Amino acid sequence: MKLGIIGGGAMAEAIVSGLLTSQILASRDIIVSDPQPERCLVLSERYGVHTTGDNLAVCAAELLLLAIKPQMFATVVAQIAEQVSSQLVISILAGISLETLVASFPQCALVRAMPNTPALVRSGITALSRSSSTSEALFTRAKDLFAAVGTVVEVPESSMNAVTGLSGSGPGYLAVIIEGLIDGGVAVGLPRNIATRLVLQTVRGSAELLIQENLHPAVLKDRVTSPGGTTIAGIAQLEAHGVRSACIAAVQAAADRAKALGEKND
Ligand SMILES: NC(=O)c1ccc[n+]([C@@H]2O[C@H](COP(=O)([O-])OP(=O)(O)OC[C@H]3O[C@@H](n4cnc5c(N)ncnc54)[C@H](OP(=O)(O)O)[C@@H]3O)[C@@H](O)[C@H]2O)c1
């Protein structure tokens, strides 16, 4: 199977890297188009994939992945639509609905996907939904592709903007929270490199614990808060500063933004 990717940015790179590491595809089976020659050079040198500045050169691949910004969708469709007829087209574009994809590529099997950047280290999570004309076999092919770079969940297309605001944007939220905790460590006198190691392993370990023991987060919180202890003193400050409502508002704002990006392309 040949994979053509239009748009060689951060997310395309994460997926290419994961696919090659998991040996789902070989570098010779992947071609990426991007307008920046320097970007093409980076991708071909780093991953050995074919690269081109010409989007049409990618359209011969059986599997086409759209990885441009949503704002570029209409431009790219105008360029390639006539060359794309019977392929499986997967879009990872925030906000672009299956309805818009079907109207743009009426003869294709279509999958809307929302991955996230930990795909780069094969720890991503991707939500997928398919158009009504996409067969189970082709949908499985799309699932296999993203399973190579992490976990896969199937969701109704109506949930896609919500997924975008949660797991699509989630690594960004966590980066801010992690940075804040590291700064907290520095504020109480720890060297930044030690604070960073402490925070990253605490985040990874806590996520692993929740996953492996299938724990509700509230149970973990209750386990670590002893009466009159340190953790409850810290949590009281998180609550006083509205950390919970800030998280909810962040996901809501990102989901709204995904919806707005899609409406521009309807
Ligand atoms: N990053 C994430 O965490 C994430 C998560 C889930 C989904 N997504 C989705 O993935 C898509 C790509 O996001 P990204 O973060 O990878 O963005 P990005 O790094 O900006 O990548 C987009 C790439 O497409 C290139 N491009 C621009 N116009 C093009 C054209 N006409 N033909 C071909 N390539 C073109 C851009 O080049 P220039 O830099 O020269 O413009 C850039 O290299 C977005 O639709 C986003 O919604 C991203």
The ligand as an SDF file (V2000), in Angstrom:
LIG
                    3D

 48 52  0  0  0  0  0  0  0  0999 V2000
   -0.7730   19.4060   15.6970 N   0  0  0  0  0  0  0  0  0  0  0  0
   -1.6970   18.7020   16.3410 C   0  0  0  0  0  0  0  0  0  0  0  0
   -1.5960   18.4100   17.5260 O   0  0  0  0  0  0  0  0  0  0  0  0
   -2.9030   18.1930   15.5970 C   0  0  0  0  0  0  0  0  0  0  0  0
   -3.7090   17.2400   16.2270 C   0  0  0  0  0  0  0  0  0  0  0  0
   -4.7860   16.7230   15.5170 C   0  0  0  0  0  0  0  0  0  0  0  0
   -5.0750   17.1800   14.2550 C   0  0  0  0  0  0  0  0  0  0  0  0
   -4.3060   18.1380   13.6950 N   0  0  0  0  0  0  0  0  0  0  0  0
   -4.6670   18.5990   12.3610 C   0  0  0  0  0  0  0  0  0  0  0  0
   -3.6060   18.2790   11.5100 O   0  0  0  0  0  0  0  0  0  0  0  0
   -3.5120   19.2480   10.4830 C   0  0  0  0  0  0  0  0  0  0  0  0
   -2.0770   19.7010   10.3750 C   0  0  0  0  0  0  0  0  0  0  0  0
   -1.6900   20.2830   11.6150 O   0  0  0  0  0  0  0  0  0  0  0  0
   -0.1670   20.5270   11.9550 P   0  0  0  0  0  0  0  0  0  0  0  0
   -0.0940   20.8840   13.3780 O   0  0  0  0  0  0  0  0  0  0  0  0
    0.6550   19.3920   11.4240 O   0  0  0  0  0  0  0  0  0  0  0  0
    0.0890   21.8480   11.0730 O   0  0  0  0  0  0  0  0  0  0  0  0
    1.3990   22.3280   10.3890 P   0  0  0  0  0  0  0  0  0  0  0  0
    2.5960   21.8900   11.1700 O   0  0  0  0  0  0  0  0  0  0  0  0
    1.2360   23.7800   10.0530 O   0  0  0  0  0  0  0  0  0  0  0  0
    1.4010   21.4780    9.0240 O   0  0  0  0  0  0  0  0  0  0  0  0
    0.7010   21.8290    7.8570 C   0  0  0  0  0  0  0  0  0  0  0  0
    1.6920   21.7200    6.7110 C   0  0  0  0  0  0  0  0  0  0  0  0
    0.9930   21.8650    5.4780 O   0  0  0  0  0  0  0  0  0  0  0  0
    1.7700   22.7060    4.6560 C   0  0  0  0  0  0  0  0  0  0  0  0
    0.9500   23.3280    3.6310 N   0  0  0  0  0  0  0  0  0  0  0  0
    0.4310   24.5910    3.6030 C   0  0  0  0  0  0  0  0  0  0  0  0
   -0.2350   24.7880    2.4460 N   0  0  0  0  0  0  0  0  0  0  0  0
   -0.1490   23.6330    1.7410 C   0  0  0  0  0  0  0  0  0  0  0  0
   -0.6230   23.2340    0.4690 C   0  0  0  0  0  0  0  0  0  0  0  0
   -1.3450   24.0400   -0.3040 N   0  0  0  0  0  0  0  0  0  0  0  0
   -0.3390   21.9850    0.0410 N   0  0  0  0  0  0  0  0  0  0  0  0
    0.3910   21.1480    0.8190 C   0  0  0  0  0  0  0  0  0  0  0  0
    0.8710   21.4690    2.0340 N   0  0  0  0  0  0  0  0  0  0  0  0
    0.6020   22.7030    2.4910 C   0  0  0  0  0  0  0  0  0  0  0  0
    2.3330   23.7100    5.6200 C   0  0  0  0  0  0  0  0  0  0  0  0
    3.3820   24.4320    5.0410 O   0  0  0  0  0  0  0  0  0  0  0  0
    3.6200   25.9710    5.5500 P   0  0  0  0  0  0  0  0  0  0  0  0
    4.2060   25.8600    6.8990 O   0  0  0  0  0  0  0  0  0  0  0  0
    4.5320   26.5270    4.5260 O   0  0  0  0  0  0  0  0  0  0  0  0
    2.2820   26.6540    5.5450 O   0  0  0  0  0  0  0  0  0  0  0  0
    2.7670   22.8100    6.7630 C   0  0  0  0  0  0  0  0  0  0  0  0
    4.0490   22.2470    6.5370 O   0  0  0  0  0  0  0  0  0  0  0  0
   -4.4610   20.3870   10.8410 C   0  0  0  0  0  0  0  0  0  0  0  0
   -5.5750   20.3500   10.0000 O   0  0  0  0  0  0  0  0  0  0  0  0
   -4.8480   20.1110   12.2690 C   0  0  0  0  0  0  0  0  0  0  0  0
   -6.2000   20.4620   12.4920 O   0  0  0  0  0  0  0  0  0  0  0  0
   -3.2040   18.6390   14.3190 C   0  0  0  0  0  0  0  0  0  0  0  0
  1  2  1  0
  2  3  2  0
  2  4  1  0
  4  5  1  0
  4 48  2  0
  5  6  2  0
  6  7  1  0
  7  8  2  0
  8  9  1  0
  8 48  1  0
  9 10  1  0
  9 46  1  0
 10 11  1  0
 11 12  1  0
 11 44  1  0
 12 13  1  0
 13 14  1  0
 14 15  2  0
 14 16  1  0
 14 17  1  0
 17 18  1  0
 18 19  2  0
 18 20  1  0
 18 21  1  0
 21 22  1  0
 22 23  1  0
 23 24  1  0
 23 42  1  0
 24 25  1  0
 25 26  1  0
 25 36  1  0
 26 27  1  0
 26 35  1  0
 27 28  2  0
 28 29  1  0
 29 30  1  0
 29 35  2  0
 30 31  1  0
 30 32  2  0
 32 33  1  0
 33 34  2  0
 34 35  1  0
 36 37  1  0
 36 42  1  0
 37 38  1  0
 38 39  2  0
 38 40  1  0
 38 41  1  0
 42 43  1  0
 44 45  1  0
 44 46  1  0
 46 47  1  0
M  CHG  2   8   1  16  -1
M  END
$$$$
